[in-house]
């Protein structure tokens, strides 16, 4: 394959140069590099057309303009090989720099430009070999993209439900609010050795007649994987992928595009609301199946890290609550606090420093949660309110690598121990929630309560928690780290 690509490139670069091919190859490598590393966040047709136009279009246009100038001006013809040599290196470097960091690193690029100009005096005739090298460098990310496409097209089988819960009919139809503070640890963890903090939220919730699930846990360590499982009411174990990562196939689609939870609410004539702080879940700009989104697709940049937009969640929620409709409502509300620890700054005393920083964020989000819940109760006194974090706060860890390598029980419980509290408001009776232990089963229990049908509880999903473990240089394995009954295991 490599020999064929090399032969094809050499055969298509004639002695009179081919600006279209030079431009294509110089732009294709940065394009395929960016696309392969961000595939599941940008896997829409709109993104594909935009990035082809940006990377390959800009590069090809510059080479076409350069070629026209060389043909028009005699003095440029004398130096055409040097011009092409410098242009290939510089354009590829600029686009690759942006593809890597979404920044133009001026000093680095000026250095590359200076070096390429100097080198052109001696080796400019080798620019064809550079093009061949760039083409060969594109093979690995091209293979990676091909694998991602295959995973994206075939990775939905895990979403198949074991029963007919999608056909459930509610007996009661209260408004339902799910509030998700990002990375808020469970009550048992907050009191434990890793966090060592008495959050005043829990007694406040108890006074508000919330049921607090003290040893609750998430099934996955991070937001995308956790919420994809929760909205699908199924374990996915990071999907059936060749190289499993936190950016799993169809996770965003499972959260806000197509999932059984939305289908069930809509089947029961609910209007659905998606109120979030940033564009992370919507980064791939797919059409949302929620009826209301506080972030419109048009607001989301093509070059987005999922952290570009910042919305006032409480303000947007108040606007959504005022929406006049005869239908019952379901709200998914996400606040990026306390937002777990970030392994930043100096390593010295990092664990304790980040624990203290996390506690300060807990205090901040507690105030926000109290204000938000009080407002909901005032406006909607008969609603069911679910306060459910997506995962734990990761306190007690020193690095991302440690998070994916640890077998330490305290650290694992810090990763997965998750805030969960529900104000059932009289709708839950007869112990429907007796076996509610993890995120994956929250909606199944809720729908059983609203339908007054305990048969749906016969198919509660396994409550195990799964983590990616970095076992070797090339591959992350998927391991069960907490079992269905809450024991730390490694399978």
Secondary structure, DSSP 8 states (H G I E B T S, - for coil): -HHHHHHHHHHHS-TT--HHHHHHHHHHHHHHHHHHHSGGGS-SHHHHHHHIIIIIIHHHHHHHHHHHHHHH-HHHHTTHHHHHHHHHHHHHHHHHHHHHHSS--HHHHHHHHHHHHHHHHHHGGGHHHHHHHHHHHHHHHHHHHHHHHHHHHHTTGGG--SSSGGG---S----EEEEEETT---HHHHHSTTT----HHHHHHHHTT-EE-TT-B-SSSSHHHHHHHHHHTS--TT-S-SS--SS-TTHHHHHHTS-HHHHHHHHTT-EEEEE-SSSSTTTT-----SSEESS-GGGS-SS--S-S----HHHHHHHHHT---SS-EEEEEEE--S------S-STTHHHHHHHHHHHHHHHHHHHHHHHHHHHHHH-TT-EEEEE-SS---TT---HHHHTT---HHHHHHHHB--EEEE-TT---TTTTTT--BGGGHHHHHHHHHHT-GGGGGG-----EEEEEE-SSS-EEEEEEE-TTS-B---
